[in-house]
Each structure stands twice: as C-alpha cells, then as structure tokens.
Amino acid sequence: MLMDTDQAALCMEALGNATRLAAFRLLVEAGPDGMPVGTLQERLAIPASTLSHHLTRLMRVGLLTQERQSRQLICRANYRTMDLLIGFLTKNCCAGTEAKSADGDTDAGCVPA
C-alpha cells in the first residue's frame, strides 16, 4: 500500500509545526509502549489545552493513536503511517540520475528504495 499525495501533504503539514514535530519525535522515541499524555506535556512544557490541540491534529492525519489505560491516556506514534510517509518521500529516490551534492560531488547520500 502506498500513501497518496494528498495524505502525504496532510501529514507533512501536521508535522510542519515545531510543537507537533517535537511531540511526534518524542512518541517515536518512546517506542510501541507510547507515553502518557501527562508525561508528554511535562516533556514539552506546554499547557494541556495546547497539547490537546496538537495531538488532535496528529491523530486526524493518522500519525498517532491514543488509548485509555485506567486513568491514563497513552499516546503512541503510528509507525505504519510514518513508514508510509517515509516511503512516499523516498519512492523513486534518485531514479534515473546519479546522486550529486550541492557542490557537484557524486554520492550525496541518496539511497534508492
């Protein structure tokens, strides 16, 4: 399954905010166990209402999930969506061209998928 351009654009737009990007990176770092919302709020040092707004935006595009465990709300990065986005961005990487850096050197780090 491939991500389409519209969905990729929505994910990129959601990650285009520094707070949402920081939250998503913390959740990716947390692994499959995720992180309680309270811990995420403490780590980001932002008000609960602000965090809620950002998490809702990430959930809307499928980049994170939430699950209630007793009295805690656990957030998790949706690795499937993240992988689809990365796949979209790297699909056909360097296809038909030799990778060159800005100064003209070959092998600019491009690794075809």
N, C-alpha and C positions, 0 to 999 in steps of 0.2 A: 504494500500500500504506500502510495506517495502523497505527500501533502500538496495541496494545490496552492497556487499563487495567492489567492485571496486569504486563505487561512494562514499562510506564512506571513503575509503582510500584517494581519491582526496580531499574531504572536510577536513579531518584531516591534510593532507599535506599543504593545503592552510592556515589552522589555526595554523600550526606549526611555523609560522613566528611571532615574537613578535609584529611587527607593524601591521600586518594584524589582529592578535588576538585582539590587542588594538582597532583597528578601528571597528571590528565586535562587540566587547563588548560595545563600545560607541553607536553603532547603535541599539543594542538590548535594551540598557538603554533608548534610545530616544523614543522607542515605535513606534507605527504604523505611526506616522506623519513623522518619519525619521529625517534627518538632512541635511542641505545644505552642499555641498562639502567644501565650504569656511570655514564653522564653524568646520567641521571635521578636516580640515587642520590646523586651529588655535589650536584646542584642542590637536592634535598630535604633533604640532610644527615640521612639516616636509615640504620639498619643494613640490609644486604642482605636478611636474612630478613624484616624488617618490610616492605620494599618488595615482596618476592616475594608476601607475603600480600595486600597491597593490589592489586597488578597482577592476581593471580589472580581476585580479586573483580570487578575491572573487566572482565576477559576473560569471566568467567562470564555477565555480563549483556550482552555484545556491544559494550561501549563502546571496547574496544581490541583490537588484534591484535598478535601477536609473530611475528617471522621471524628465523631464524638466518641470518646472513651471515658465513660463515667462522667466526671465533671470537667474533663479537659477536652478541648478541641485541638486535634492533631492535624497539622498541615504537612503535606508531602508533595514533593516535586513529581510531576507526571513524566516519568522518563520516556515513556512511549512517545508522547507529543514532542518532548525535547529531541529525541532521536529522529523523528520525522522532520523537524525543523532543520536539524543539522544536515540530514540527508538532502533536503531541498536545497540548502545553501551550497552543498558540495557536489551536487549532481552535475555531471559533465565537467567537473573541475579540470581546467587546462586542456580540455578536449580539442585536439587539432592544432595545438600550439605548444611551443617549448616554453616552459615557465621561465620568466625573467624578472629580476628585481628592478626597482626603480632606477638603479644605476647601470642596468643592462647586463648584469651577471646572470648566467643561467642558474637553474635550480633555486628558485625563490621560495622553496618550501612547499610548493604545490604538490599535493599527493592525489592523483586521480582516484576516484571512488572505485 
